[in-house]
Amino acid sequence: MSERMASALRWPASMARKYPGASSVVLAVVVLSIDLVTGSETQFPLVCVLPVGLAAWRHLRYLAYALATTLPVLRIAFEFPWGSKASLAIAGVNALVEVAAMILYAYLVGRSAAQTRRLQTTATTKEREVSQLRAFTRMSSAALQGRGLSPGLADGVAWIYLPTESELTAAHQPIEQHEVEAEISRLDSALAAAIRELDNTQRHLADDMAAAETALLDVHLAMLNDAEFWDSCKRRVREDLVKVEQAVAEEVRTMAEMLEGLKQDVMRERSADIRDIGRRVLRNVGASGAGGESPADRLASLPPDTILVARELLPSDIFRLDRVNLVALVTETNSPASHVAILARTRKIPAISDIKDATVLLATGDRLLVDAEAGTVTVAPTRIQSELFAERRNRHAMHEPAAAVEDPPQEAVTKDGVRIGLHANISRPDEAHLVSEYCLDGVGLFRSEFLFLDVAQPPTLDEQVAAYSAVARTLDPSPVVIRTMDFGGDKVPRFDRTESDLAFRTGNRGLAFSLAEKTLFRTQLQAILRSAPEGDVRVMFPMVTGVADLREARHLLAEMIEAEQPSGRVAVGAMIETPAAVIQIREIVKMVDFVSIGTNDLAHFILATDRQAQDSPGVPAFLHPSVLRATEHVVRMALNGGVGVSVCGEAAGNPAAVCLLIGMGVRHFSMNPFQSERIRRILQQMTLEEMETLARDVLGVATQAEVQQILTTALPDAGA
């Protein structure tokens, strides 16, 4: 009896959640049926339930509760067989069932109404917060931070691109057995149409396509001709009896998820290609019944000075883009190794990704300044911001390479043949792809702390080993310098920092934070050592302040080496970016294999300036005589001590600063890969002797204005 009752009530409960008003009528019929089975002769249940339904329809929870409790009582009093003992048990069961059903129904109605109100309140609150955040970004001319995918600067107007969400959804769409062959025919027709589209694209753009674009179209054509994959889609149609839209969407999703789980970056990027061809085929499946213009169609005709803002762009989107009116791309998820990023670099379209919730924070019509080298998007810029940006863009345009990215980069040598090492600054494993694309000599600075930011939990030992090993394998035998986590200042992780809160509260940064926290530090050192067999992996400690903290860090590293027993020796370096380290540089170079000068923080600490408030914080401050003399002292002490020296701050990507540093004795630079072409060009215009003379002249003056005058005279095209 209880199982039967539960089964009977399960369906009304489900109906009550979805259709509270209509389900009241159904419940009335159920209760009336009970009356007929048990012998009751009144129609009162219908009278009882309908008011409850009306109350539920208007979400009047308390009225529903009142009716649910009072009306069954009235019914019992009205129908109870006072004069007949034979029907007493049946009437009692009938009354209890009705009371239970009505109370359950009222409860479900109340809960559904409460959930609806909570959702409405949450949605309203979120909408208000988003609106306030949008208003704040405009009022404050906020700069949203992401990472560059393709170099360049652009000033334009946002255009939000949101492709149809249903293109790759897998809603259940059943068919009958006799419809199977018609669905298979639809898929074959869509495949043929998609192949014709790509053939036409290749034919029409043949004279205007770069090698990367041609190769990508070849890959997509090969996927469209992959009989095994499309046979799997047809098998889904036959076995599951579903429409071709569902079969393709499910097969694409399965394949994409499998590829995204692989370790190799190139295979993970294939997931975007799978989704892209799936979307193309599904558009052709539904082309006959489609009407109107989709957002994808509008990509071919954009308003002037458009900055396209999207969650993610797929390769086919790039081929549709209006080349005349598009000035930049801003996305939430594309990576530097993606085909979209490669195509953007090929076409010289400035592009930025990793702007969280860009499509929510920005609106069509917003004025934006895009700096793809710094990875920033400035919203509703002020007049001063616009003027400074225009100056930078003009300087950038003067020094932009004339050759396309796919052309082999020139050798990094001076006019008289001195070889200079150019390395990349990266923050995530997928950026290692840029090292080979820009023909650099390795990674001079892997900012490992970015693995820890914006995650709910710190990365595990295995996750860190996988990240470091992936970069080392990709670049082997080129060196990879992994800087241990550099927390503090504006880099504070989101995860629970119970053990490390004290380190943050006391203002510790860089190596001092790691030594105060130790648990994360030991795990990271262990991960670096375990990744060492995959390539030339080196470790570098940030924000060193002297012998004491460097000695303690080396002792911890020695403990981990003792435990891990790596097969080879791991080189150890120190970042020189504090005045304390400059003062103790003679002792520091005796404890390390190399040093790297972080010009941004070094200039900030020496001059006591707010580096965040400057237009280009690292370079103008670096050209102050005090900073230049401190830098020259570090270089001289490192060379005298027989250890390698490099520069990895913003000065490493500035042509004038690089000429000065080479004149001081620096031969290795680590920079944003996008800046490497500018550096190569300036090197080929200057001899080593000219740069040494320039350095001597600059180190002999007392003011920054005099430094600037010397550089402007000697390097009129360097853009200091």
ABEGO torsion letter per residue (X at the ends): XAAAAAAAAAAAAAAAAABAAAAAAAAAAAAAAAAAAAGBABAAAAAAAAAAAAAAAAGBAAAAAAAAAAAAAAAAAAABBAABAAAAAAAAAAAAAAAAAAAAAAAAAAAAAAAAAAAAAAAAAAAAAAAAAAAAAAAAGBBBBBBBABBEBBBBBBBBBBBBAAAABBBBBBBBAAAAAAAAAAAAAAAAAAAAAAAAAAAAAAAABBAAAAAAAAAAAAAAABAAAAAAAAAAAAAAGBBAAAAAAAAAAAAAAAAAABABAAAAAAAAAAAAAAAAAAAAAAAAABBEBBAAAAAABBBBGBBBBBABBBAAAAAABBAAABABBBBAABBAABAAAAAAAAAGBBBBBGBBGAAAABBBGBBBBBBAAAGBBBBGBBAAAAAAAAAAAAAAAAABBABBAABBBBBBBBAAGBBBBBBBBBABAAAAAAAAAAGBAEBABBBAAAAABGBABBBBAAAAAAAAAAAAAAAOABBBBBBBBBBEEABBBABBAAAAAAAAAAGBBEAAAAAAAGAAAAAAAAAAAAAAAAEBBBBBBBGBAEAAAAAAAAAAAAAAAAAAGBABBBBBBBBBABAAAAAAAAAAAAABABBBBBAAAAAAAAAGBBAAABABAAAAAAABAAAAAAAAAAAAAAAAAGBBBBBABAAAABAAAAAAAAAAGBABBBBBAAAAAAAAAAAAABBAAAAAAAAAAAAABABAAAAAAAAAAABAAAGX
